[in-house]
């Protein structure tokens, strides 16, 4: 009888050990998925930042020599962004401020029916004038700071793998 009890206790200890190992494996897989999704989110952010960088610095500088631009002609910071659906309609960098969230699909593969699968990311942007020290200012300057926020778009019962939104910044200057 005591040998049976010892065998049962040994079986329970082994079972708990196996469950503990399995839980550790699942957690490491989730961590790996989170890290991979962060890399994808950075790639999406870089792509959007390149689209923004391709736009003119300001509406007042479109088609003119940058050296002849006047600081007083630049857009007031209060007039940045008007909710347009960027990047299709935006003419210059500050139009991206407060843009309607743009959902970007990042394809990671195709299934057996050749349908794409991947992750959706929601991208929002904030554009601000900054001074030479990099501090935000409401005054017009020759420098703008663009901050992108990239987050995983979770629909319905989808699992959230990205632990926190990714924030990317880049500064732009006309001169």
Buried (B, 14 or more C-beta within 10 A) or exposed (E): EEEEEEEEEEEEEEEEEEEEEEEEEEEEEEEEEBEBBBEBBEBBBBEBBEBBEEBBBBBBBEEEEEEEBEEEEBBEBEEBBEEBEBBEEBEBBBBBBBBEBBEBEBEEEEEEEEEEEEBBBBBBBBBBBBEEEEEEBEEBBBBBBBBBBBBBBBEEEEEEBBEEBBEBEBEBEBE
